[in-house]
Amino acid sequence: MAKTRVRIPVKEFCEDVRMGMDDFNLCDKYGFSQKVLKRVFEKLVEAGHLHDEELYDRSFFTGTHAVIEFLDSTKAINELE
């Protein structure tokens, strides 16, 4: 099964994240699932558009599942290093 590429306006997406938009509204606005949202967060952090700290701070206010899963996975990776 081929992977579908997701294209988003990075600047707008990052602004939405920084303004506190929750997972549900991000998925609704950009048309993707929670699983894809988690991957988008990963890619944006890898590319330097978002920082772990921004997502960590955001998780306290929004209680977002994708951010929490992302932070848990990066924590596990950091512990292995």
C-alpha positions, 0 to 999 in steps of 0.5 A: 500500500502506497503512502499518501503525502500530506501537504500543509501550509507549514507557516500557517500550521505552526501558527495554529499550533502556537495559538493553541489549536487542539488536535481535533481542530487541527485534524479537522482544518487540515483533513487528517487523522490523529495518526497523521497529526502525530507524524506531522509533528514529528516531521516539523520538529525534525525540520526545525519548524517546531520545537519539542518544548512548544509541543510539551507546553501545548500538551498541558493546555490542550491535553492533545493525544498526538502531542502526548504520543509524540512526546512519549516516543521522543522521551523513549528515544532520548533515554536510549541515547 
